[in-house]
């Protein structure tokens, strides 16, 4: 949350000529509801099921830049699917910067708690190891503009792809 995945992803897609796909947008489009509405009506597990289904549909895609919700990596099969799709980047930032960014959007269902900062910190702490294990590399976006972060991701992805026998993915 708050790392700039969608904004940076759109810039990467533009620079590379790939199609941009955001799993949150796929889920909300198919469900006909916002993420907040999905969480309120059906809960997080249902949302994660929709997210997993959207990711499974993308498994055969090529030449895409994919932005995912931060919780998609919680399921092992999603982490495996991301690796099959291509190079996985973790767009990270300092916790204070991330929280400041997510605080601008009051519609984050996982932060609709009595203490949003404590909830945010707990989520980040519980997910950091998973993010690190799922990613081929990370880029710290704390002090980067979206354009600079996009350039850094593209450069790291190209370096990573050169070391992978299958390149960027299927």
C-alpha positions in Angstrom: 0.0 0.0 0.0 1.3 3.4 -1.0 4.4 2.3 -2.9 3.1 3.7 -6.2 2.5 0.4 -7.9 -0.2 1.7 -10.2 1.3 5.0 -11.0 4.8 3.6 -11.6 3.4 0.6 -13.4 1.5 2.8 -15.9 4.8 4.7 -16.6 6.7 1.4 -17.1 4.0 0.2 -19.5 4.2 3.5 -21.5 8.0 3.3 -21.7 8.1 -0.3 -22.7 5.1 -0.4 -25.0 3.6 -3.2 -22.8 -0.1 -3.3 -21.7 -0.7 -2.1 -18.1 -2.9 -4.3 -16.0 -4.0 -3.6 -12.4 -5.5 -6.6 -10.5 -7.5 -4.3 -8.2 -9.0 -2.7 -11.3 -9.8 -6.1 -12.8 -11.5 -7.3 -9.6 -13.6 -4.1 -9.1 -14.6 -4.1 -12.8 -15.7 -7.7 -12.7 -17.4 -7.5 -9.3 -19.1 -4.2 -10.2 -18.1 -2.9 -6.7 -15.3 -1.0 -5.1 -12.8 -2.9 -3.0 -14.3 -1.2 0.1 -17.8 -2.5 -0.9 -16.4 -6.0 -1.6 -14.8 -6.1 1.8 -17.9 -4.8 3.5 -20.3 -7.2 1.8 -18.1 -10.3 1.7 -14.9 -9.9 3.7 -11.3 -10.1 2.9 -11.2 -13.8 2.1 -13.7 -13.3 -0.7 -11.7 -10.4 -2.1 -8.6 -12.5 -2.1 -10.4 -15.2 -4.0 -11.4 -12.7 -6.7 -7.9 -11.4 -6.8 -6.5 -15.0 -7.2 -9.0 -15.7 -10.0 -8.0 -12.4 -11.8 -4.3 -13.4 -11.5 -5.0 -16.9 -12.8 -6.6 -15.4 -15.9 -3.4 -13.4 -16.6 -1.1 -16.4 -16.4 -1.1 -16.8 -20.2 -0.6 -13.1 -20.9 2.7 -11.8 -22.2 4.1 -8.3 -22.6 2.2 -6.9 -19.6 3.1 -4.7 -16.7 1.1 -5.9 -13.8 0.3 -4.0 -10.6 -1.2 -6.0 -7.8 -2.7 -5.3 -4.5 -0.3 -5.6 -1.6 -2.0 -8.7 -0.2 -1.8 -10.8 -3.4 1.5 -12.4 -2.3 -0.1 -13.8 0.8 -1.1 -16.9 -1.1 1.7 -19.2 -2.3 -0.1 -20.1 -5.5 -0.2 -16.3 -6.3 3.5 -15.9 -5.7 4.1 -18.9 -8.0 1.8 -17.4 -10.7 3.6 -14.0 -10.5 6.9 -15.8 -11.1 5.5 -17.6 -14.1 4.2 -14.3 -15.5 7.5 -12.6 -15.4 10.0 -10.7 -13.4 8.6 -9.6 -10.0 9.5 -6.2 -8.6 8.9 -5.1 -5.1 8.3 -1.3 -5.1 9.2 -0.4 -1.5 9.5 2.7 0.6 10.2 3.8 4.1 7.2 3.0 6.4 6.6 6.7 7.2 6.5 7.6 3.5 4.2 4.7 2.8 1.8 5.6 5.6 1.7 9.2 4.6 0.8 8.2 1.0 -2.0 5.7 2.0 -3.4 8.3 4.5 -4.5 10.4 1.5 -7.0 7.7 0.6 -9.7 7.2 3.2 -11.1 4.2 1.4 -8.5 1.6 2.3 -10.6 -1.2 4.0 -7.7 -2.7 5.9 -7.0 0.7 7.5 -10.6 1.3 8.6 -9.7 0.7 12.2 -9.4 2.6 15.5 -5.7 3.0 15.0 -4.9 3.1 11.2 -1.1 3.6 11.8 -0.9 0.5 14.1 -2.9 -1.5 11.5 -0.6 -0.3 8.7 2.5 -1.1 10.6 1.3 -4.6 11.5 0.4 -5.3 7.9 3.7 -4.1 6.6 5.7 -6.0 9.3 3.8 -9.2 8.6 4.3 -8.9 4.8 7.8 -7.6 4.4 9.4 -11.1 4.5 6.9 -12.4 2.0 7.5 -9.4 -0.4 11.2 -10.0 -0.2 10.9 -13.7 -0.9 8.4 -13.2 -3.8 10.4 -10.5 -5.6 13.3 -10.8 -7.9 14.4 -7.4 -6.8 13.2 -4.3 -5.0 13.3 -0.6 -5.7 13.1 1.9 -2.8 10.7 4.6 -4.0 10.9 6.7 -0.8 12.7 9.7 -2.5 11.9 8.9 -6.1 9.4 10.5 -8.4 7.1 8.1 -10.3 9.2 8.6 -13.4 12.5 7.9 -11.6 11.0 4.8 -9.9 9.8 3.6 -13.3 13.3 4.0 -14.8 14.8 2.2 -11.8 12.4 -0.7 -12.1 12.9 -1.1 -15.9 16.7 -1.1 -15.4 16.6 -3.7 -12.6 14.1 -5.8 -14.6 16.3 -5.8 -17.6 19.2 -6.9 -15.6 17.2 -9.6 -13.9 15.7 -10.8 -17.2 19.2 -11.2 -18.6 20.0 -13.7 -15.8 16.7 -15.7 -16.3 16.8 -18.3 -19.0 13.2 -17.5 -19.9 13.7 -13.7 -19.8 10.8 -11.5 -18.7 8.2 -14.3 -18.6 5.9 -16.2 -20.8 
